Amino acid sequence: MMKWQGIGFAALLTAAVAQTPALAQQKTVTWVTHPAILKATGDGELLRKFEQQTGIKVEVTTFPTDALGPKINTEFVAGSDAYDIVSTADAFWTSSLARFVEPLEALMQKKPLPAGGLADFSPGFVQQFRVPQTPDGKVYGIPNRMSVDILYYRKDLLEAAGLPVPGTLDAYVETARKLTKDTNGDGRPDIFGMVYQGIQSQQGALDWYDWAAPLGVDILTPPDWKAPAFNTPAAVKSLEMRRKVIAEGIASPGSLSYSFDDAINAMAQGNAAMTIMSPAYFVRLEDPKASTVSGKIGYAPAPRDPSVKNAYFARGWALMINKASKRKDEAWELISFLTSPENQIWMAVNQGNPISRISVAKDAAFAEKVPVAGALVDALANAKIQPNAPALPRAYDVLAKHLSAAQGGQVPAAKALADADQEVRALIK
């Protein structure tokens, strides 16, 4: 009897030991991303919550933007499975990379995204990462940190002047003209009607595009992006208006060289009444320790031509699955988790992370905590795609040079865009 029991126990122990590695081995998913995106998770707080819920551990590697794009390309070309999930920005995503990325339709069918699925995301954001970039193209990325720029305005100044929030570009300029004030009587404005980002860089070119896109202007010609599309009467109008607001003293004169930090500071110090920029910056303007206008800022969709539906160009990041990954189901679990309404709200409220779901913008509890929510309801629904062409960064460099000259009054707006058109055509060929 005892002998039988001993043999039985030994057999059971041997079987248990044999199974222990399989039982103890924890599932892991690897993610390469930008430091700001990791920070948006609460420096990993959400990832620890994910591990508790699913048993899947997340290992994260971060690189700054300039290094992340080349790193991802290197891993893709090598067929490496070192990273299961990659964070990819619109700035370095092109259709040619699709062969290295897992299309997501099968995974979405197997386990649909929560709360309305893909239909709850801004269509323009999703289309940015479709191939081809059409409403029916295959989906390669789920937007998790994307935005469109919005209008910031001093609601106290508009109310005092009896002015409505400007809804068109013409009204924006006219409102800025009326809000430009010399409050101390020295003959010079100390409150300018607006401020913009005119720095000679891609940032400055995109800031001009905030004026041009709502008039129906594209940078390159869709759907193949093989020709410039910015040399149009509407584009000339937007650029000429930016020159005029400087020449007339309506815009802060520093606008010609300002970056986004400068524009934020001009608003925060009460030196400018309006601007168009990322909704993520509201946190800085509503911080009473850093801003003299906390509680005085209003938010609205950027001015646009009412006839232009897709008026606000998408900028930001999506989560993608490496085609070489051996853990695609686990990767999809994490993507679904991070892009859920609950976690989009958590990251937006606690870390200022931009949202990509329309239902989140409409959520009443979210709107109470995030004042830009109302502006995003309309803006997200009217997001437009940017070209995913490899030539786009060089096109922005060309544009930045000519835009800067026109805004400063060195050359007419029409000539600046015509010259830029010729240069972009040559580099695309």
C-alpha positions in Angstrom: 0.0 0.0 0.0 2.7 2.4 1.0 4.8 1.3 -1.9 1.9 2.0 -4.3 1.4 5.4 -2.8 5.1 6.2 -3.1 5.1 5.3 -6.7 1.9 7.2 -7.3 3.2 10.4 -5.6 6.5 10.2 -7.5 4.6 9.9 -10.8 2.4 12.8 -9.9 5.4 14.9 -8.8 7.3 14.1 -12.1 4.2 15.1 -14.1 3.8 18.4 -12.1 7.5 19.3 -12.6 7.2 18.6 -16.3 4.3 20.9 -16.5 5.7 23.7 -14.3 7.6 25.6 -17.0 4.6 25.7 -19.3 2.4 26.9 -16.4 4.9 29.4 -15.1 5.9 30.9 -18.5 4.2 34.3 -18.7 2.9 35.6 -22.0 4.8 38.7 -23.2 4.3 41.3 -25.8 7.0 43.8 -26.9 6.3 47.4 -28.0 8.6 50.0 -29.5 7.2 53.5 -29.2 8.0 57.2 -28.5 8.7 58.3 -25.0 5.7 60.7 -25.0 3.4 57.8 -25.8 4.8 55.7 -23.0 4.3 58.7 -20.7 0.7 58.9 -21.8 0.1 55.5 -20.2 1.2 57.0 -16.9 4.7 55.8 -17.4 3.4 52.3 -17.6 0.6 52.5 -15.1 -1.9 51.3 -17.7 0.4 48.6 -18.9 0.6 47.2 -15.4 -3.2 47.2 -15.3 -3.3 45.4 -18.6 -1.0 42.7 -17.2 -3.2 42.3 -14.1 -6.3 41.8 -16.4 -4.8 39.6 -19.0 -1.7 38.0 -17.6 0.3 39.5 -20.5 3.4 41.4 -19.7 4.4 44.4 -21.8 8.1 45.1 -22.5 8.6 48.6 -23.9 11.5 50.2 -25.8 11.4 53.9 -26.6 13.2 56.1 -29.2 12.8 59.8 -30.0 11.0 60.5 -33.3 14.1 61.0 -35.4 15.4 57.6 -34.4 12.2 55.7 -34.2 11.3 55.8 -37.8 14.7 54.5 -39.0 14.7 51.9 -36.2 11.3 50.5 -37.3 12.4 50.4 -41.0 15.5 48.5 -40.1 13.6 46.0 -38.0 11.0 45.5 -40.8 13.6 45.1 -43.6 15.5 42.5 -41.5 12.3 40.5 -40.9 12.9 40.9 -37.1 10.3 39.8 -34.6 11.9 41.7 -31.8 8.9 44.0 -31.5 5.3 42.8 -31.8 3.7 46.3 -31.7 5.2 49.4 -33.3 4.0 53.0 -32.9 4.0 54.6 -36.3 3.5 58.3 -37.0 1.8 59.7 -40.0 5.1 61.5 -40.8 6.9 58.3 -41.6 4.2 55.9 -42.6 4.0 55.1 -46.3 2.1 52.5 -48.2 5.4 50.8 -49.1 5.7 49.7 -45.5 2.5 47.8 -45.6 4.2 44.6 -46.6 5.9 44.5 -43.2 2.7 45.1 -41.2 -0.2 42.8 -40.3 -3.5 43.9 -41.8 -6.0 44.0 -39.0 -9.3 42.9 -40.5 -8.9 39.3 -39.5 -8.0 40.2 -35.9 -10.9 42.7 -35.7 -13.3 40.0 -36.9 -11.9 37.5 -34.4 -12.1 40.0 -31.5 -13.9 43.3 -32.4 -12.7 46.5 -30.9 -14.9 47.5 -28.0 -17.6 50.2 -28.0 -18.6 50.4 -31.6 -15.4 49.2 -33.1 -13.7 51.0 -35.9 -16.8 53.0 -36.7 -16.3 55.0 -33.5 -12.9 56.4 -34.6 -12.5 59.5 -36.7 -12.8 58.2 -40.3 -10.0 60.5 -41.4 -7.7 59.2 -38.7 -8.3 55.6 -39.7 -8.0 56.3 -43.4 -4.6 57.8 -42.8 -3.4 54.3 -42.1 -5.3 52.4 -44.7 -3.7 51.1 -47.9 -4.7 52.4 -50.3 -5.8 55.6 -48.5 -9.5 55.2 -49.4 -12.5 54.4 -47.2 -12.2 50.8 -48.3 -8.4 50.3 -48.0 -7.0 47.7 -45.7 -6.5 48.8 -42.1 -2.9 48.6 -40.8 -3.1 50.8 -37.7 -5.4 51.9 -35.0 -5.1 55.6 -34.1 -4.1 56.0 -30.4 -2.5 59.5 -30.3 -4.0 61.6 -33.1 -5.4 65.0 -33.4 -6.5 67.9 -35.5 -5.7 71.5 -34.6 -8.4 73.7 -33.2 -9.2 77.4 -32.5 -8.1 78.9 -29.2 -9.7 82.2 -28.4 -10.0 84.6 -25.5 -13.7 84.3 -24.6 -13.6 87.2 -22.2 -12.3 89.5 -25.0 -14.9 88.3 -27.5 -17.7 88.7 -25.0 -16.5 92.3 -24.1 -16.4 93.2 -27.8 -19.8 91.6 -28.5 -18.2 89.4 -31.2 -19.1 85.8 -32.1 -16.6 83.0 -32.4 -15.2 83.2 -36.0 -16.3 80.3 -38.1 -14.5 81.2 -41.4 -11.0 82.3 -42.3 -12.3 85.8 -43.3 -14.2 86.1 -40.0 -11.1 85.0 -38.2 -9.0 87.8 -39.7 -11.7 90.4 -39.2 -12.2 89.3 -35.6 -8.5 89.5 -35.0 -8.4 93.0 -36.4 -11.1 94.1 -33.9 -9.4 92.5 -30.9 -6.0 94.1 -31.6 -5.7 96.8 -28.8 -3.3 99.4 -27.5 -4.3 99.2 -23.9 -1.6 101.5 -22.4 -1.8 104.4 -24.9 1.7 104.2 -26.2 0.6 103.9 -29.8 1.5 100.3 -30.1 -0.7 97.2 -29.7 0.0 95.2 -26.5 -2.8 92.7 -27.3 -2.6 91.3 -30.9 -5.7 89.7 -32.4 -3.8 86.5 -33.2 -0.5 84.7 -33.2 0.6 81.9 -35.6 3.6 79.6 -36.0 5.7 81.0 -38.9 8.9 79.2 -38.2 10.7 78.2 -41.4 10.3 74.4 -40.9 7.8 71.6 -41.4 6.1 72.9 -38.3 5.6 76.3 -39.9 4.4 74.8 -43.2 1.8 72.7 -41.3 0.7 75.9 -39.4 0.0 77.5 -42.8 -1.9 74.4 -43.8 -4.2 74.9 -40.8 -5.4 78.0 -42.8 -5.3 76.4 -46.3 -6.8 72.9 -45.7 -10.1 74.3 -44.4 -10.4 76.1 -47.8 -10.1 72.7 -49.6 -6.4 72.8 -50.3 -4.3 69.6 -50.5 -0.5 69.4 -50.3 -0.2 66.6 -52.9 -2.8 65.3 -55.3 -4.7 62.3 -54.1 -4.9 59.3 -54.4 -1.4 58.6 -55.6 0.3 61.8 -54.3 2.5 62.2 -57.3 1.9 65.9 -58.0 1.7 69.1 -55.9 -1.8 70.4 -55.2 -1.1 73.5 -53.2 -0.8 76.1 -56.0 -4.5 77.1 -56.1 -6.4 80.4 -55.7 -7.6 79.2 -52.2 -4.0 78.4 -51.1 -2.8 81.8 -52.4 -5.6 83.5 -50.5 -4.6 81.8 -47.2 -1.0 82.7 -47.6 -1.8 86.3 -48.6 -3.9 86.6 -45.5 -1.0 85.5 -43.3 1.1 88.2 -44.9 -1.5 90.9 -44.4 -2.1 90.2 -40.7 1.6 90.7 -40.1 1.8 93.9 -42.3 -1.3 95.4 -40.7 -0.1 94.6 -37.2 -3.0 92.3 -36.4 -0.8 89.3 -35.7 2.1 89.3 -33.2 5.2 90.3 -35.3 7.1 87.4 -33.7 4.8 85.1 -35.6 7.2 85.1 -38.5 9.6 83.0 -36.5 7.5 81.5 -33.8 7.3 77.8 -33.0 4.4 76.2 -31.1 6.1 77.0 -27.7 6.2 80.7 -28.7 2.6 80.7 -29.7 1.5 79.1 -26.5 3.5 81.6 -24.5 2.0 84.5 -26.4 -1.5 83.2 -25.5 -0.5 82.4 -21.9 0.9 85.8 -21.2 -2.2 87.6 -22.6 -0.3 89.0 -25.6 -2.5 87.3 -28.2 -6.3 86.8 -28.4 -6.5 83.8 -30.8 -4.5 81.1 -32.4 -4.9 77.7 -34.1 -2.9 74.8 -32.7 -3.1 71.3 -31.2 -5.8 70.6 -28.6 -3.2 69.0 -26.3 -1.8 72.5 -25.4 -4.9 73.5 -23.4 -3.3 72.0 -20.3 -0.6 74.7 -20.4 -3.1 77.5 -20.9 -5.4 76.3 -18.1 -2.6 76.0 -15.6 -2.8 79.1 -13.3 0.8 78.7 -12.4 2.0 79.0 -16.0 -0.8 81.1 -17.6 -2.3 84.5 -16.9 -5.4 83.6 -18.9 -6.4 80.4 -17.1 -10.2 80.1 -17.3 -10.5 82.7 -20.0 -9.8 80.5 -23.0 -12.5 79.1 -25.3 -12.1 76.3 -27.8 -13.8 75.7 -31.2 -13.2 74.0 -34.5 -10.7 75.9 -36.6 -12.3 78.3 -39.1 -13.3 76.7 -42.4 -15.2 77.1 -45.6 -18.6 75.6 -44.8 -18.6 73.7 -48.1 -15.4 71.9 -47.2 -16.2 68.7 -45.3 -12.8 67.1 -44.7 -11.2 70.3 -43.5 -8.8 69.4 -40.7 -5.7 67.4 -41.5 -4.8 64.5 -39.2 -1.6 64.4 -37.3 -0.3 61.7 -35.0 0.3 58.1 -34.2 -1.2 54.6 -34.7 -0.5 51.2 -33.2 0.5 48.5 -35.7 1.4 44.8 -35.5 4.7 43.6 -37.0 3.9 41.0 -39.6 6.9 39.0 -38.3 5.4 38.9 -34.8 4.7 35.4 -33.3 2.3 37.0 -30.8 -0.2 38.8 -32.9 -3.2 37.8 -30.7 -1.4 39.2 -27.6 -0.5 42.3 -29.5 -4.1 42.8 -30.6 -5.2 42.5 -26.9 -2.9 45.4 -26.0 -4.0 47.6 -28.9 -7.7 47.0 -28.1 -7.0 47.9 -24.5 -5.1 51.1 -25.1 -7.6 52.4 -27.7 -10.7 51.6 -25.6 -12.9 54.6 -24.7 -12.1 54.0 -21.0 -8.4 54.2 -21.5 -8.5 57.0 -24.1 -10.4 59.1 -21.5 -7.9 58.1 -18.7 -4.9 59.1 -20.9 -6.5 62.4 -22.0 -7.6 63.5 -18.5 -4.4 62.4 -16.7 -1.8 62.9 -19.4 -3.3 65.2 -22.0 -3.1 62.5 -24.7 -5.1 63.3 -27.9 -8.2 61.2 -28.5 -9.3 59.5 -31.7 -12.8 58.2 -30.8 -15.8 60.4 -31.5 -17.8 58.9 -28.6 -15.1 60.0 -26.2 -15.4 63.6 -27.4 -19.1 63.5 -26.9 -18.9 61.9 -23.4 -20.4 64.3 -20.8 -18.0 63.3 -18.0 -15.0 63.7 -20.3 -16.2 67.1 -21.4 -16.4 68.3 -17.8 -12.7 67.5 -17.3 -11.3 68.3 -20.8 -12.5 71.7 -22.1 -11.5 71.1 -25.7 -14.0 68.2 -26.0 -16.8 70.3 -27.6 -14.4 71.6 -30.3 -13.3 68.0 -31.1 -16.8 66.7 -31.7 -17.0 68.6 -35.0 -13.3 68.5 -35.8 -12.8 64.7 -35.5 -15.8 64.1 -37.8 -14.2 66.4 -40.4 -10.6 65.1 -40.3 -8.8 64.7 -43.6 -5.8 62.5 -44.5 -2.3 63.7 -45.3 -0.3 62.1 -48.1 1.7 59.0 -47.1 4.2 59.7 -49.9 7.9 59.4 -49.2 8.4 62.8 -50.8 6.2 64.6 -48.3 8.9 65.7 -45.8 10.9 67.2 -48.7 7.8 68.9 -50.0 7.3 70.5 -46.6 10.9 71.7 -46.6 10.4 73.4 -50.0 7.1 74.9 -48.9 8.5 76.2 -45.6 11.2 78.3 -47.5 8.7 79.9 -49.9 6.0 80.4 -47.3 8.4 82.2 -45.0 9.4 84.6 -47.8 5.7 85.4 -48.7 4.6 85.9 -45.1 7.4 88.3 -44.5 6.5 90.2 -47.7 9.6 89.5 -49.7 7.7 87.9 -52.5 4.0 87.8 -53.5 2.0 84.8 -52.3 1.1 83.7 -55.8 4.8 83.7 -56.9 5.9 81.9 -53.7 3.5 79.0 -54.3 4.2 78.8 -58.0 7.9 78.6 -57.3 7.3 76.0 -54.6 5.1 74.0 -57.1 7.9 73.8 -59.6 10.5 72.6 -57.0 8.1 70.0 -55.6 7.3 68.7 -59.1 11.0 68.3 -59.7 11.7 66.4 -56.5 8.7 64.0 -57.0 9.9 63.1 -60.4 
